[in-house]
Amino acid sequence: MMKWKVVAVLTVLAVLTPQLVVAQAPTAGLSAAQRLGGALVDPTHSNAWLLLNRTDVQRELAITDQQRQEERALVQATQSDLHNRMMNYFKSFRSNGQTTYSPEVRRQQMAERRKQMRDMIVNWQSDVAKRTQGLLTPEQNKRLTQLDLQWRGPLAMASEDVASELALDAQQRLAVAKLLATYQRAQQKAFQAAQNQEAPSAPPSGTAQARQSGGRQAAVQQIFAARAAGNTGALQLLTPAQRKKWDSMVGRKFDFAD
C-alpha cells in the first residue's frame, strides 16, 4: 500500500502545488503580462478560489473581515474533507500483498489510480469554488471571475465554458487546443531542463546553488515567453465581435501586486 500512497501524494502535489505557487508567488521584476500569466497555472482551470487568498484581490473585491473568516473556515473544512476522501481511497485498494501482477498490469493500475486521484481532487476543487461563491455578493463574484480570466489569460479559451461563452467554432477550438498543447510542451521542457541541473545528493555548494537558481529562473522566463505567445495567438483567432466579448469578460484591467 505504501507505493500507492506515494503515487497519491505525488498526484496531489501535481494538482494543487502549481496553482498554490502561482497564486501566491512573488513576481518582482516581471512585466504585467508575465505576472498575469504565471509559470505553472493551467489556463483551462479556474484559479478563482486561490486568488481570493491574495490580499490585493481581497482589496479589489472589498472583502469584509467576516467574509475573510468564513472563507478561512471553509478552506479548513474542505481540506479536512479531502483528507478523509483520500484516506478512504487508500483503504479501497489495500492489497493483501499476495497477488503478483505483470509489469504491464501494474502500469495500467498505476495510470488508472492516478486518474482516479486526480479526478477526486479536481472535483474537490470544484466543490470549494462553488461554496466560495456562496460567501460573496453577486458583484464580488462577477469581478472575481474577471480577475480569474485575466490571471489565466486568453489560453483559457481552451476550456469548454469559456469557448462556449465566446461561441468559438470548431476550427477556432482546434486552433486554441494546438496553442495550448504547444505551451504545455514548452512548459514541460523548461521544467525538465531546470530539474536536470538540480544536485542529486549532498547539499549544494554556493556555485551549485547559483546554477540551480539560474536554471529555475531561465525555465520560468521560457515558460512566460511561451505563454505570452500562446495568449497572443489565441486573441488573434477571434473575430471583432468575439474580441469585444472577451474584453467584456475580463473587465477592467487589474495589476496584480508583486
Secondary structure by P-SEA (a helix, b strand, c coil): caaaaaaaaaaaaaccaaaaaaaccccccccaaaaaccccccccccaaaaaaacaaaaaaacccaaaaaaaaaaaaaaaaaaaaaaaaaaaaacccccccccaaaaaaaaaaaaaaaaaaaaaaaaaaaaaaaaaccaaaaaaaaaaaaaaacccccccaaaaaaacccaaaaaaaaaaaaaaaaaaaaaaaaaaaaccccccccaaaaaaaaaaaaaaaaaaaaaaaaaaaaaaaaccaaaaaaaaaaacccccccc
